[in-house]
Structure formats: structure tokens, C-alpha cells
Amino acid sequence: MKTAATDIEAMLGNEAKSLLGHVCKAIPKESLHLPGPDFVDRVVAMSDRKPSVLRSLQTLFNHGRLAGTGYLSILPVDQGVEHSGGASFAPNPMYFDPENIVKLAIEGGCNAVASTLGVLGAVARKYAHKIPFILKINHNEFLSYPNSYDQILFASVKQAFEMGACAVGATIYFGSEESKRQIQEITKAFEYAHELGMVTILWAYLRNPAFKQQDKDYHLAADLTGQANHLSVTLQADIVKQKMAETNGGYNVLKFGKTHAKVYSELTSDHPIDMVRYQVANCYMGRAGLINSGGESKGEGDLAQAVRTAVINKRAGGMGLISGRKAFQKPFKEGIALLNAIQDVYLSKDVTVA
């Protein structure tokens, strides 16, 4: 499937003019460290990262349909742990076999595949040299009863290195009671990963019952997710995975923490690109790449929704998309088509940074 610029505009529907014509004025694109073919040389090489980390990051950038662009399209499939194997793979049972997960990432033209120790370990000798691996080292499991929300280590950084992974991924539930322990665990893990020459990717998710109010879900607030991003880069995450901001004003509504009135009056607006631009700004103005998650599969509208998310991320200054369920919960060819449609947004010269 080829998604030309006209197709992108059609998929955006009534939002096309607003999303493709918007200009970010409060945080202009000139102030950002934008993705590009020279991103490692221009941005990362001046940091304290070892040459082996630079090599691993460049490996991610050099693979798949987006190779050489500085953008990333990643297939993440760790849902079998958190959402149960049945909830994740019953819609498409072929993905109970880890090899088909990796095949989807390869055939779908992805830069990398992110998954569990079990999934990647099962096929490492066959595929670790064919597509970059990202080993997710912690998870939240839901078999314990009653359910609780805590990211615990399932794998080690050394195991990631030994199987040939280019990067490790981890989740921190910022805002949760367990976050302080998770921060300490993951900062040590990321230090070791960098020591061994691997890239670090943080799933910077918010988790607190108080963040979900009757009117809005402030787990998706630009100000709160932005701060989660800022903490992630403080931990030396090279890439930050974040849910796309859909609202704002979490600090003010929840009446906690510290913020500034200019965050809402000058630095953000209610436009989705402005809200994601604030997420990028909190990634040290793009020195760490922001990749937004694709979200759950909702059926027929998934393709248009995935394209919309990619357009917002790219125009905000983000580095790409990490989309799983929208792809692997569909027939194989449809999953490939969806991944390719996402990638076509980043390949399109008509979709520019706002």
C-alpha cells in the first residue's frame, strides 16, 4: 500500500487543514533538535554516550523503510504479559508464535522490534542480525489477584546484550506509589546498558487513580506527560515513548506539584500539535527523541487514526511512532499496510515540521 500525500489528507478528513497547516508559534521549530539523517552526529555525538551506543543508535536509524531519515517506526509486542496472551493474540492466534511477531516487523519495514525476553530469546539466533532487537526488561503482570499496578523486572540488561539486542526498553509508572523504586531500578539498568553499548528507551507512562477525573483523563495531559518526559531524559533515556497528549491542565485541576501560568497561556494551546510540541520540548528540545504510542486497536478506523497520530508526532518535532496492537491484531497483510501507512507519513515531504 502506498500512501501519497493526497491519501494522507483524505485520511485526516475534516482535520486535514488544521493538522497540515498549523504553525507552532510559542515553541518554534527552529528551537528544536529535529530528527534527520545526521541526528547522531549533530546531537548525540556531543553527549557522554560511548561510541558503541552511537553505533547502536545509528543501527536503529539505518534499518527498514525509514532508514536514513532519522525517524523511527517500531513494532512493540509485549502485551502478552500485561494484557494476557489471550487478550492480545486471540484476535490473531498466529502471533502466539514469536517468529511471526518478528516477521511482521521485518515485512512491515520497521526499524526495530520491541518485545519480551521470551519472545526475542526464542528466535534470537535466527533474527537478531536481521532486524534490531529492543528487549523490554520490565512488565506489569495481571495474573496476581487482586490486580495491582507495578512494573517489575522480568529480564536483565546482560540478557539483552547476550542475545544481540541494540537497545533495552523499560516502563516507569510516574505518579504511582512504586515510582521511586522503579526510578532507582531503571536508572541503574540504563547506566549498565550504556556501559555495554546499548540504546535506552523509556516508556514514560503516568499511573495514578487521581489522574483520571470524571471529565477528563489527565494521564494524557500535556503538562503531566511533559514532566514525565523531562524525568525520563534526566535518567538518560535516549528515546522516550509517551502517549500522545489529548488534554492539558493536569497540575491545575489536581492541585499538586509546581508549574507556571505561561505553560498554559504561552507555551501550549488546545491544538494537538502544540500539546505534543510541549512533550518534545520536555525531551530537552528534542535531544532525546519522542516516539508516541499507537494505542489500542479499535477496528475499522485504525488506519486513519494511526496516520493522524503520525502526522501530529512528525509535525510536532517527534521522532516516530511505536505501534503494536493496531498492526498485530489484524491479518498479516493488513498489519503490514498499516505500518507502511505510518512510515509513509514520515517519508512524505509534504508533511513538514510545524
Secondary structure, DSSP 8 states (H G I E B T S, - for coil): ----HHHHHHHHGGGHHHHHH----SS-GGGS----TTHHHHTGGGSS--HHHHHHHHHHHTSSTTTTTT-EEEEEE-HHHHS-HHHHHTTSGGGGSHHHHHHHHHHTT-SEEEE-HHHHHHHHHHHTTTS-EEEE-EE----SSS-----EE-S-HHHHHHTT-SEEEEEEEETSTTHHHHHHHHHHHHHHHHHTT-EEEEEEEE--GGGB-SS-BGGGBHHHHHHHHHHHHHTT-SEEEE----B--HHHHHT-S---HHIIIII--SSHHHHHHHHHHTTGGGTSEEEEE-----STTHHHHHHHHHHHHHHHT--EEE--HHHHTS-HHHHHHHHHHHHHHHH-TTS---
